[in-house]
Amino acid sequence: MKILCGQEIYTYALMETGLDVPDIPFGMLTDHHLKRCEDALLEFVKKLKRQKETGMKGEAMWSDFSQRMFTLMLSTRPFIFRDSNDLADHVVSAFETLRDINSASRIIGDISGSTLDDPVFEVYKKLRCSISPLEKEAHDYKMIAKYLEKTYEPVKVGEICLPLARGNQEATEQSPPVVWYDRNRTPSLRILFRTPPGFLIIHISGTRSSNMLRHLQKGFLLAPCSLPIPGYMFGKAIVCSDAASEAARYGFTTVDRPEGFLILAIASLGEKVTELTSTPEDSSSLEKKKHGVVGRGRKKTDESEHFMWKDDVKVPCGRLIPS
């Protein structure tokens, strides 16, 4: 809680997305302003799908949108967006990071005032979500430790190998408790490393530390900016990964900030699961039917090592093998 209530992770998140304007309190924007940012983004994506402008007209369209976005989301390093990758990495991710930081700001509020309780505990009560440490001898702790060990491969950057060091494990539960599934209606259940919604829908990923307070308070929501960019995005969804190594890649840790968060959650894949080996150009039909979609990557967990947890939740825990 001290990490999530501090200023450092939010300052770094804004700096990484290029929104580090020192004189503007971007952490306290109004909902109306954020809605204007979202509407401008949705409007441009619809225009992009409808009009296949090229040449000078295409450059003018991108330039106009870039200036409009940097008017709404001021940056010390504005530039002209060129393609869908720029749109995903520098607009959608920046907007959703900004939205989550604003949610965190409202939860934290002013913790400098007088209070009978610890100021951090006051923030904890606002979450309406209990956070309890797992004992190392607990069955769930051992299951998670096994999952991490089996599904993580050290990331290599050049000649440097980056391992994963396991920290504390916490169990969370919303208050009042939520009935998270109906055993009779959702037969296909697995426990997966959850990659929270938002810019993470665009490229399957983990979560920034700056997003955690919003996820703890409001749960996992469909991302409002899951935009159907042709050939790049899956559309509106809650995206999960079955491997810790994939989720950990997008925790946005650095040498001076090596600690990040992974969220392990139960996901219902529904009665019908569609497997894809490439990104669909149009995911609207999948969204309407609310199908579970599996995007096959280069590796998968060894199915012979999968096991059941709490009787009816499948844990895809196994060493990573070629897919």
Buried (B, 14 or more C-beta within 10 A) or exposed (E): BEEBBEEEBBBBBBEBBBBBEEEEEBBEBEEEBBEBBBEBBEEBBEEBBEEEBEEEEBEEBBEEBBEBBBEBBBBEEEEEBEEBEBBBBBBBBBBBBBBBBBBBBBBBEEEEEEEEEEBBEBBBEBBEBBEEEBEEEEEBBEBBBBBBEBBBBEEEEEEEEEEBEEEEBEBEEBEEEEEBBEEEEBEEBBBBBBBBBBBBBBBBBBBBBBBBBBBBBBEBEEBBBBBBBEEBBBBBBBBBBBBBBBBBBBBBBEEEEEEBBBBBBBBBBBEEEBEEEEBBEEBEEBBEEEBBBBBEBEBBBBEEBBEEBEEEBBBBBBEBEEE
